[in-house]
Amino acid sequence: MDISEKIRILAIRNKINVQTLAKKSGQSSSNLYHKLQRNTFRVSELEKLAESVNATVEINFILPNGEKI
């Protein structure tokens, strides 16, 4: 599952549409739709999206031994 799919699920689980999520995160809906199509998000943008719905973002590299970086 790519990040765009996860963002759409984030909106659904918060009972809002992508347009509302965009507005809550301080960006235009067209900007968010374009990023969803290209699947291009900066970490800071993901943090704003999460913050707008009282969620957090966790990004990890997981080594073969299970260690998270």
Backbone bond lengths (Angstrom), bond angles and torsions (degrees), N, CA, C in turn:
res aa  C-N    CA-C-N  psi(-1)  N-CA   C-N-CA  omega(-1)  CA-C   N-CA-C  phi
1 M - - - 1.448 - - 1.527 108.08 -
2 D 1.325 116.40 127.47 1.458 119.08 -179.41 1.531 110.72 -88.00
3 I 1.318 116.12 173.63 1.460 121.22 -174.05 1.525 111.74 -65.32
4 S 1.321 118.07 -33.69 1.465 120.38 178.51 1.528 111.31 -62.53
5 E 1.326 116.69 -41.42 1.466 120.53 176.93 1.522 110.53 -63.09
6 K 1.324 116.05 -40.97 1.459 119.95 -179.97 1.527 111.37 -64.98
7 I 1.319 117.00 -36.35 1.467 120.60 178.82 1.527 109.62 -67.99
8 R 1.304 117.69 -39.79 1.472 120.09 177.14 1.533 110.45 -63.67
9 I 1.313 117.06 -40.65 1.470 121.23 176.89 1.528 110.02 -64.55
10 L 1.319 116.55 -39.84 1.473 121.09 177.02 1.523 109.98 -55.99
11 A 1.311 117.03 -44.91 1.466 121.04 179.26 1.532 110.36 -64.69
12 I 1.313 117.10 -47.45 1.466 120.96 -178.72 1.521 111.34 -60.03
13 R 1.305 116.68 -45.77 1.468 120.15 -178.22 1.526 112.47 -66.25
14 N 1.324 116.13 -22.45 1.460 120.40 177.18 1.529 111.66 -96.98
15 K 1.337 114.92 9.28 1.472 122.39 176.91 1.525 112.68 55.40
16 I 1.335 114.84 41.86 1.460 121.41 175.63 1.523 108.03 -132.99
17 N 1.317 116.03 162.10 1.459 119.01 176.09 1.533 109.24 -95.19
18 V 1.305 116.29 172.79 1.464 121.21 -176.97 1.530 110.56 -63.59
19 Q 1.316 117.07 -35.04 1.467 120.60 178.39 1.530 110.54 -61.60
20 T 1.310 117.66 -43.56 1.464 121.45 178.33 1.523 110.92 -67.23
21 L 1.317 117.00 -39.48 1.458 120.79 177.36 1.524 110.70 -61.13
22 A 1.317 116.14 -41.58 1.466 120.39 178.15 1.520 110.20 -60.73
23 K 1.324 116.42 -48.49 1.462 121.00 -178.47 1.529 111.01 -61.59
24 K 1.337 116.50 -43.99 1.460 120.51 -179.62 1.529 112.38 -63.87
25 S 1.337 115.94 -27.95 1.466 119.99 -178.02 1.527 112.44 -94.92
26 G 1.344 116.37 4.12 1.456 120.23 173.76 1.519 115.72 82.68
27 Q 1.324 117.23 27.31 1.457 119.17 177.59 1.525 109.71 -134.67
28 S 1.301 116.21 163.87 1.454 119.68 179.52 1.531 109.06 -74.78
29 S 1.315 115.06 152.64 1.461 118.54 179.41 1.528 110.84 -65.00
30 S 1.339 117.67 -35.80 1.470 119.14 179.42 1.528 111.16 -64.91
31 N 1.325 116.95 -37.16 1.464 120.73 177.68 1.529 110.27 -62.82
32 L 1.323 116.58 -46.66 1.459 119.83 -179.73 1.529 110.62 -65.53
33 Y 1.320 118.12 -42.02 1.463 120.49 178.43 1.533 111.24 -59.60
34 H 1.334 117.36 -41.33 1.464 120.31 178.88 1.532 110.82 -64.90
35 K 1.325 116.61 -41.22 1.467 119.19 178.60 1.521 111.28 -66.29
36 L 1.334 116.55 -36.17 1.459 119.74 176.88 1.524 110.71 -64.69
37 Q 1.324 117.19 -39.62 1.467 120.65 178.98 1.521 111.85 -65.96
38 R 1.338 115.87 -40.53 1.474 120.06 -177.79 1.530 111.98 -87.61
39 N 1.338 116.17 -14.46 1.463 121.36 -177.58 1.531 111.01 59.10
40 T 1.343 114.50 45.39 1.463 120.36 -177.55 1.523 110.13 -122.58
41 F 1.313 115.46 103.95 1.460 121.32 -179.85 1.522 109.83 -132.18
42 R 1.326 114.98 139.32 1.460 120.08 171.10 1.527 107.76 -85.90
43 V 1.312 115.89 157.29 1.463 120.26 178.66 1.521 109.95 -56.87
44 S 1.321 117.94 -41.63 1.466 121.06 -179.24 1.534 110.92 -61.75
45 E 1.318 118.16 -34.01 1.465 121.48 178.04 1.524 110.92 -70.34
46 L 1.314 116.28 -39.58 1.460 120.18 176.84 1.522 110.60 -63.71
47 E 1.326 115.89 -39.12 1.466 120.04 178.40 1.523 111.37 -63.96
48 K 1.334 117.62 -39.70 1.472 121.02 177.89 1.522 110.97 -65.72
49 L 1.328 116.83 -41.94 1.456 120.01 177.65 1.521 110.73 -61.09
50 A 1.318 116.60 -46.46 1.464 121.00 179.53 1.526 111.10 -62.35
51 E 1.310 116.00 -46.88 1.462 121.10 -179.12 1.527 111.38 -58.90
52 S 1.319 116.57 -35.85 1.462 120.61 -177.26 1.525 112.98 -64.94
53 V 1.331 117.17 -19.16 1.471 121.26 178.07 1.529 111.35 -122.08
54 N 1.326 116.10 23.52 1.473 122.68 177.69 1.525 112.95 57.55
55 A 1.316 115.77 40.25 1.464 121.71 176.34 1.531 108.24 -115.33
56 T 1.312 116.65 176.03 1.462 121.78 175.56 1.528 108.49 -126.26
57 V 1.321 115.01 161.54 1.463 121.55 177.05 1.516 107.59 -111.67
58 E 1.322 115.99 136.45 1.458 121.16 176.11 1.515 107.93 -129.20
59 I 1.329 116.23 118.69 1.464 121.56 179.27 1.521 107.38 -120.86
60 N 1.320 116.62 126.79 1.458 121.12 -177.38 1.520 111.21 -136.62
61 F 1.303 114.42 149.32 1.454 121.47 162.12 1.527 103.72 -100.48
62 I 1.315 117.23 132.01 1.455 120.36 -179.53 1.516 108.66 -116.49
63 L 1.305 115.70 118.67 1.460 122.34 -179.51 1.514 110.49 -75.55
64 P 1.340 118.41 161.95 1.465 121.35 -179.01 1.535 113.87 -55.05
65 N 1.333 116.50 -28.32 1.466 119.59 179.76 1.525 112.59 -83.63
66 G 1.343 117.58 2.88 1.460 121.53 178.34 1.516 114.35 94.63
67 E 1.318 116.58 -7.64 1.462 120.39 179.97 1.527 110.41 -67.56
68 K 1.324 115.38 133.08 1.470 120.65 177.73 1.520 109.49 -97.18
69 I 1.308 114.92 137.90 1.461 120.80 176.56 1.510 107.57 -119.87
